Amino acid sequence: MKIKQLRIEGFGKLVNQTYDLEDFTTFLGENEAGKSTILAFIKYMLFGFENATTSNQEFNPLNFKTYGGQIFLTHAGKSIRIERLKILRSGRPSFVCEIDDGTRVTMLDESSWRDFIRPITVKTFSEIYSVTQENLQISTVRDYNAERLDDEWRMSATTGSVALFDQIQTLSKARDEIFTTTRATKKPLNQVLADIATVQVAIQEKTTEEQALLPLMTENDRLHDEIITRREAQENLDAEINQIRHRLSFLAEYQEYAQLEKQDLTNILSADEAENLRRKHALHEKYSQEISSLTQKIAENAMALEKLATPKNQFLQEPKTTDLLKRLKGDYPQAIAAEQRIDELKFTKIYLLLAIISLIFMGISFIFSPLLALVFLAIGAGLAFWQVKTGRHDSEKLAENQVILSHFDDKLAYFKDWLPSESQDVVGKVADLTQLDEEAQVLHVTLSRYDQVADTAKLRGLQKLDEAIFAEIPDIDTAPKLLEQWAQQSRDLVRLTRLKEQLSGIIDISKPFNGNAEQQLLNQKTSEKIQKTAELNRLIDTHSKNTAMINQQKTDTTLATLAAKLARKKEALRDYLVDFATKTTEITLTEQVMADLSSETLPDILNRASGMLATLTNQTWQEIYLDKDILWVKNAQDQSLRLIDLSTGTRDQLQLALRLAFIQSKSLDFPIFLDDNFLRFDQKRRLNFSNMLAEIAKERQVILLTSDQTLVPETKGTIRL
């Protein structure tokens, strides 16, 4: 995993800043330039914001409301963007995590992101991968003896930190606060033992004082034991009574079971037969209803057809009538036109009439006005001339049209008995024929509705189907009663099975259950209970009187108080012993874990660290090895020294080599962060340190935060703050 870019919107003194990171990136700046802020920003972006505490610095920007930013990563060919933003004093921070594998973008929530980055946690980030002067420094010589210092260094080399060693020290201190030796009288466990001995002496003294009450107390103890015994017998008797009552409560169910058991519940039908009978009866009912409905419909249709069998309807049904009506429909226009033409030809005779009238008026007007008489003469002469001229042609046309009307009337004569009116004109006759044609059409539709052929065929089919059912099951009409008997038997069988299951755990159904005998037994047990209750009450009264006498003779309750105190002290002793044993076990297990880790992982780490220490010290120190749980360092002269004998700077370089070797041994793809952890290195060893980091950066990303401008040459990966 590598960090490609940081975008800081607001974090500490850094506002609206963007930094592009390389495989080997150096943040170069003076004190308070923001180097530690950069490291904290990376941690917060990866693992979430932390509240300000004694161990966590507050990084809220002073004059900027937005807190947080974005970090861009690459891992296993995937691009990762993480954004954490918070508007100060207004709610919880937001979290966005996008992983782009080149084909699709996956969104992760906080929990999924923590799983993705595991096993790296905020603790391993701060204590292992963030290499600082503080978390490299284990202790000073004046704080520890050489043996303890060797133990801490060995554990730091094995696990990357001294957490397990510190845990053992904490557990040992807590265990020693409970108990060390019997001579340590101020230890809690010894104090409790002394208190127990004191209380036991006081109890013995008080017991001697109360020996006089011993016979009465013995008798009272006997009564107490007998009361307990009788109460147990009473409880057993109550249980027997309850069982009898419980059995009696099922008497009605048992009687029903016995009655059902006596019946012959052999089913007259199987389930398949019953289902077939039910289905066939349903079909029979269905067919019967349909047959009845069709029979009624056919009868009604026959009655309706009988009513329609009138002479007029029979006339309208004849084929000749239908054919002649169709032909007359084609003659309607010609007959109407002929009638109109005859009327027009008859109208021409009016000209002759007008001419005669004109001559009459001429004779009359001649007496009064000869001129007017001449006018009427001219009109009459003109009309007479026109009549003579057109009369011959009109006579021929009139004869032709009268022939057409005559033929139409001849055809119409077939219908004369059934025409609704006696119209003289063709239009009226056509209207009568149209009405008669409509009646014929309505009659045809009505007769088609009462067609009995389909209904009769369907009726015969249903009768055959129903007859087939009768042929298979002659007594199909009695099926409901038979099915009801079968259903009742089925219900009785189910009820019998359920009663058997219900009663089998309560009553012995293999034998007759006598309710009267059970009731007598119940009465007997109840009487016995009353008697035993009276005896028990007498014993309780005697015990109470003896207890009162004992209490009267006792001057105080010292013995009971001492017994209670002794019980409390024993509880306290038990708690201390459990706590002491638990811490001892935890120490043993932790030491075993430390030993196992040392034997499994330490050789590889020491081998890696030896090469790094040789590089840092110009081959002055060439090997780190473990001998009898002590870390030794061998120099170029083949001399070995314990770690406590090394100089302060060399110990720093040794601890750095061990830390880097531990990180490389885990083979986790995660950057290393180094924050001014080389303060006690000389100039030559600083240069060696820089070269070693450059080599490490070829395998994993290295981020160096320093104020030393001479440590590394300024390259593309150098960021000045």
Secondary structure, DSSP 8 states (H G I E B T S, - for coil): -EEEEEEEEEETTEEEEEEE--SEEEEE--TTSSHHHHHHHHHHHHH------SSS-----SS-SEEEEEEEEEETTEEEEEEEEEETTSS--EEEEEEE-SS-EEE--HHHHHHHHTT--HHHIIIIIEEEHHHH----TTTS-HHHHHHHHHHHHHHSSSHHHHHHHHHHHHHHHH-S-TT-TTSHHHHHHHHHHHHHHHHHHHHHHTGGGHHHHHHHHHHHHHHHHHHHHHHHHHHHHHHHHHHHHTHHHHHHHHHHHHS----SS-HHHHHHHHHHHHHHHHHHHHHHHHHHHHHHHHHHHHHH--HHHHHHHSHHHHHHHHHHHHHHHHHHHHHHHHHHHHHTTHHHHHHHHHHHHHHHHHHH-HHHHHHHHHHHHHHHHHHHHHHHHHHHHHHHHHHHHHHHHHHHGGGTTT-SS---SHHHHHHHHHHHHHHHHHHHHHHHHT--HHHHHHHHHHHHHHHHHHHH-TTGGGHHHHHHHHHHHHHHHHHHHHHHHHHHTTS-TTS---HHHHHHHHHHHHHHHHHHHHHHHHHHHHHHHHHHHHHHH-S--HHHHHHHHHHHHHHHHHHHHHHHHHHHHHHHHHHHHHHHHHHHHHHHHHHHHHHHHHHHTTTSEEEEEEETTEEEEEETTS-EEEGGGS-HHHHHHHHHHHHHHHHHHHT----EEEES--TT--HHHHHHHHHHHHHHTTTS-EEEEES-TTSS---TTEEE-
